[in-house]
Amino acid sequence: MAQQQGMSPQQAQQAQQPQQPHQPQQPQQPGAQQQPGIPQQGAQPGRRRRAAPEPEPAAPVSGPGPDGIDWEAEAAALEAGADPVGGHAPETDEWDGHPDGFQEDGRHEDGHHEGAEYRDEDGHAEQEGFLGEEDSSRDAQKKRKEKGKKSGRRNGGACLLVALVLVGALGGAGWWGYGFYQDHFGPPPDFTGEGGSPVQVEVKSGAVGGQIGLALKSAGVVKSVDAFSKACDAEPKCKNVQPGFYSLKKELPAATALSELLNGAGGAALVIPEGKTAADIYTLIDGKLKLPQGTTAGVAKAQVGSLGLPAYANGNVEGFLWPTRYNIADGMKPEDLLKQMVKNATDKYATLDADASKVGLKNAYEVVIEASILQREGNKVEDFAKMARTIQNRLASDAVRHTLGMDTTLQYSLGRKDLDKKDINDGSNKYNTYINPGLPPTPISNPGDDALKAVLNPADGKWLYFIAMSPSNTLFADTDKEHAANVEAYCRAAGQGFDKVGLHCTTK
């Protein structure tokens, strides 16, 4: 429509018919000054203006006025309730109690909750209000401060928790590392000082380093097995620690405990030599246990049935008191030692039956009897095998009437060394091997390992005689003549007479 210039006020008032509003060139700002030529009607935005009744023109005139605004279109828009300039319905500027853009249920007008993330055109997440307009009201600022304090407290608590966790982790790692170092590189736990109250500790036979250390630790003498093992490794003599009962102080340094074990040489113990008779051993036990003489002999006789002797011993203890080292504990009784000795002997003799027949003997008991003679007659272990062969040769020889002809067997039964013709000619004595053939009825001493091995492994030879000229010299002979010369020399050296018929020494 062609734009008319110089529209009069009357013409503006006649523009009462509503028309479709066109898109304005520029929205009018509130408070804009009234342009000249526009009557001031005092109309409010959004209200319908009432005009004086005028005849309607045949052809309405429309279009922008001199100020560039089509007031007819604007008037029509006002009547329809739209924005007088932008073409939109006016909105109130009142606060509904929620942040801008959020409804009563906390959801945004676009369906999101407060604080929800949005995605921009590039797909990046953004927090609502991060770069948007910030509410500067007092209530909003107060809420933000409170929220910041709570967030600060939460952040501070979280930091403290993390710090405590880190400190705990570092502390645990440090403790573990210290323990690992101590276990692998640090010195083992050990006592210091001079020790405390005394205690008795047993070192068992065959025990070595760590085993001894365990016994000491169990008794409270050393603080750890490792400490004693370390001290033992540093002392070459540690392997010489003897079995036995030791009186040691509690809480000793490991090196001190080892030194006392070495100096104690087995502690309180009783050593039984090979070749001793039962009577000799009874005397030794009485002395060691500080008992009146004859106490152990009486106990052996009274309790012979409970000592553990085998049936073939026929109640005779001789030969079953095994010679070795015995530990003496506080309050030990004679029967305790006797039972240990018998057990050791029977354990040793358990396998002898199978080997006895190989050397012409009937059973294990005969092996023990022969070994007991070797222990009494011989002075050197090196001579045992030749002596064993000599005995076995005589038992099988008709030339000597299968007799042994040993002084030691007769001396054992009589309980003395000196023999006279009457003693030698008394065949009623079963231990008189000058007259009675074969072995004596029982052992005459308590033999050890060397004598037993010699009986089962005799040397090769035809010897029928032997005589110990001195502790270091034993002479062997195949004939009577050769042996007679050896016996006479021995008797003369001992200041005794010589019986050429019996081939033995005499006191008359």
Backbone hydrogen bonds, N-H to C=O, Kabsch-Sander energy under -0.5 kcal/mol:
donor,donor_aa,acceptor,acceptor_aa,energy
12,A,8,S,-1.7
13,Q,9,P,-2.1
14,Q,10,Q,-1.4
15,A,12,A,-0.8
16,Q,14,Q,-2.1
32,A,29,Q,-1.4
38,I,35,Q,-1.5
41,Q,39,P,-0.9
47,R,44,Q,-1.9
51,A,49,R,-0.5
65,G,69,I,-2.4
68,G,65,G,-2.1
71,W,69,I,-1.4
74,E,70,D,-1.8
75,A,71,W,-2.6
76,A,72,E,-2.0
77,A,73,A,-2.0
78,L,74,E,-2.2
79,E,75,A,-2.0
80,A,76,A,-1.5
81,G,78,L,-1.2
82,A,77,A,-2.2
83,D,88,H,-1.9
87,G,83,D,-1.1
102,F,99,P,-2.2
103,Q,107,R,-3.1
106,G,103,Q,-1.6
108,H,112,H,-6.2
109,E,101,G,-2.6
111,G,108,H,-2.7
114,E,106,G,-1.3
116,A,113,H,-2.0
118,Y,126,E,-3.5
120,D,118,Y,-0.5
120,D,124,H,-2.3
123,G,120,D,-1.9
126,E,118,Y,-3.0
128,E,116,A,-1.3
130,F,127,Q,-2.3
141,Q,137,S,-2.3
142,K,138,R,-2.9
143,K,139,D,-2.6
144,R,140,A,-2.3
145,K,141,Q,-2.2
146,E,142,K,-2.7
147,K,143,K,-2.8
148,G,144,R,-2.2
149,K,145,K,-2.6
150,K,146,E,-2.7
151,S,147,K,-2.6
152,G,148,G,-2.6
153,R,149,K,-2.9
154,R,150,K,-3.0
155,N,151,S,-3.0
156,G,152,G,-3.0
157,G,153,R,-2.9
158,A,154,R,-2.6
159,C,155,N,-2.5
160,L,156,G,-2.4
161,L,157,G,-2.6
162,V,158,A,-2.7
163,A,159,C,-2.6
164,L,160,L,-2.8
165,V,161,L,-2.6
166,L,162,V,-2.6
167,V,163,A,-2.8
168,G,164,L,-2.9
169,A,165,V,-2.8
170,L,166,L,-2.9
171,G,167,V,-2.9
172,G,168,G,-3.1
173,A,169,A,-2.7
174,G,170,L,-2.5
175,W,171,G,-2.6
176,W,172,G,-2.8
177,G,173,A,-2.7
178,Y,174,G,-2.5
179,G,175,W,-2.8
180,F,176,W,-2.9
181,Y,177,G,-2.4
182,Q,178,Y,-2.9
183,D,179,G,-2.7
184,H,180,F,-2.1
185,F,181,Y,-3.7
186,G,181,Y,-2.7
191,F,252,L,-0.5
196,G,250,K,-2.6
199,V,248,L,-3.2
201,V,246,Y,-3.0
203,V,201,V,-0.5
203,V,244,G,-3.3
204,K,202,E,-0.7
207,A,204,K,-2.0
211,Q,208,V,-1.3
212,I,208,V,-2.3
213,G,209,G,-2.6
214,L,210,G,-2.2
215,A,211,Q,-1.7
216,L,212,I,-2.3
217,K,213,G,-2.5
218,S,214,L,-2.5
219,A,215,A,-1.3
220,G,217,K,-1.3
221,V,216,L,-2.7
222,V,216,L,-0.5
228,F,224,S,-1.4
229,S,225,V,-2.7
230,K,226,D,-2.6
231,A,227,A,-2.0
232,C,228,F,-2.7
233,D,229,S,-2.5
234,A,230,K,-1.5
235,E,231,A,-0.5
235,E,232,C,-1.0
238,C,235,E,-2.1
239,K,236,P,-1.0
240,N,237,K,-2.5
241,V,238,C,-1.6
244,G,203,V,-2.2
245,F,266,G,-0.5
245,F,268,A,-0.9
246,Y,201,V,-3.2
246,Y,244,G,-0.5
248,L,199,V,-2.8
248,L,246,Y,-0.8
250,K,197,S,-2.4
251,E,220,G,-2.7
252,L,221,V,-3.2
257,A,253,P,-2.4
258,L,254,A,-2.3
259,S,255,A,-2.0
260,E,256,T,-2.1
261,L,257,A,-1.9
262,L,258,L,-2.2
263,N,259,S,-2.4
264,G,260,E,-2.0
265,A,261,L,-0.8
265,A,262,L,-0.6
266,G,261,L,-0.7
267,G,264,G,-0.9
268,A,245,F,-2.6
269,A,267,G,-0.8
270,L,326,Y,-3.4
272,I,270,L,-0.6
272,I,324,T,-2.7
275,G,446,N,-2.5
276,K,273,P,-1.0
281,I,277,T,-2.0
282,Y,278,A,-2.4
283,T,279,A,-1.6
284,L,280,D,-1.8
285,I,281,I,-2.3
286,D,282,Y,-2.3
287,G,283,T,-2.0
288,K,284,L,-2.3
289,L,285,I,-2.6
290,K,287,G,-0.5
291,L,286,D,-3.1
295,T,292,P,-2.0
298,G,294,G,-1.9
299,V,295,T,-2.0
300,A,296,T,-2.7
301,K,297,A,-1.8
302,A,298,G,-2.3
303,Q,299,V,-2.8
304,V,301,K,-0.6
306,S,303,Q,-1.8
307,L,304,V,-1.0
313,A,310,P,-1.4
314,N,311,A,-1.7
316,N,313,A,-1.6
317,V,315,G,-0.6
320,F,317,V,-2.4
322,W,320,F,-1.0
322,W,341,M,-1.1
324,T,322,W,-0.5
326,Y,270,L,-3.1
328,I,268,A,-3.2
329,A,327,N,-0.6
332,M,329,A,-1.8
336,D,333,K,-0.9
337,L,333,K,-1.3
338,L,334,P,-2.4
339,K,335,E,-2.2
340,Q,336,D,-1.6
341,M,337,L,-2.3
342,V,338,L,-2.5
343,K,339,K,-2.3
344,N,340,Q,-2.3
345,A,341,M,-2.1
346,T,342,V,-2.7
347,D,343,K,-2.1
348,K,344,N,-1.6
349,Y,345,A,-2.2
350,A,346,T,-0.7
351,T,348,K,-0.6
352,L,349,Y,-1.5
355,D,352,L,-0.7
356,A,352,L,-1.5
357,S,353,D,-0.7
358,K,355,D,-0.7
359,V,355,D,-0.5
359,V,356,A,-1.5
360,G,357,S,-1.3
361,L,356,A,-2.2
367,V,363,N,-1.3
368,V,364,A,-2.2
369,I,365,Y,-2.3
370,E,366,E,-2.5
371,A,367,V,-2.4
372,S,368,V,-2.2
373,I,369,I,-1.5
374,L,370,E,-1.9
375,Q,371,A,-2.2
376,R,372,S,-1.3
377,E,373,I,-2.7
378,G,374,L,-2.8
383,D,380,K,-1.4
384,F,381,V,-1.5
387,M,383,D,-2.2
388,A,384,F,-2.6
389,R,385,A,-1.8
390,T,386,K,-2.1
391,I,387,M,-2.3
392,Q,388,A,-2.2
393,N,389,R,-2.4
394,R,390,T,-2.2
395,L,391,I,-2.4
396,A,392,Q,-1.2
397,S,393,N,-0.6
397,S,394,R,-0.7
401,R,398,D,-1.3
402,H,397,S,-2.0
403,T,400,V,-1.5
405,G,433,T,-2.3
410,L,406,M,-0.9
411,Q,407,D,-2.9
412,Y,408,T,-2.0
413,S,409,T,-1.5
414,L,410,L,-2.0
415,G,411,Q,-2.0
416,R,411,Q,-1.2
424,I,420,D,-2.1
425,N,421,K,-2.4
426,D,422,K,-0.6
426,D,423,D,-0.8
427,G,425,N,-1.2
429,N,426,D,-0.9
430,K,428,S,-0.8
432,N,429,N,-2.3
433,T,431,Y,-1.4
435,I,432,N,-0.8
436,N,432,N,-2.5
438,G,402,H,-2.8
446,N,276,K,-1.3
452,L,448,G,-1.8
453,K,449,D,-2.6
454,A,450,D,-1.9
455,V,451,A,-1.9
456,L,452,L,-1.7
457,N,453,K,-1.1
459,A,385,A,-1.8
464,L,477,A,-2.2
465,Y,477,A,-1.9
467,I,475,L,-2.1
469,M,467,I,-1.0
469,M,473,N,-1.6
470,S,473,N,-2.0
473,N,470,S,-1.2
475,L,467,I,-2.9
477,A,465,Y,-2.1
483,H,479,T,-1.8
484,A,480,D,-2.6
485,A,481,K,-1.7
486,N,482,E,-1.4
487,V,483,H,-2.3
488,E,484,A,-2.4
489,A,485,A,-1.8
490,Y,486,N,-1.7
491,C,487,V,-2.7
492,R,488,E,-2.4
493,A,489,A,-1.8
494,A,490,Y,-1.4
495,G,492,R,-1.2
496,Q,491,C,-2.9
497,G,506,T,-3.3
499,D,504,H,-3.2
500,K,498,F,-0.7
503,L,499,D,-1.8
504,H,499,D,-1.1
506,T,497,G,-1.9
507,T,419,L,-0.5
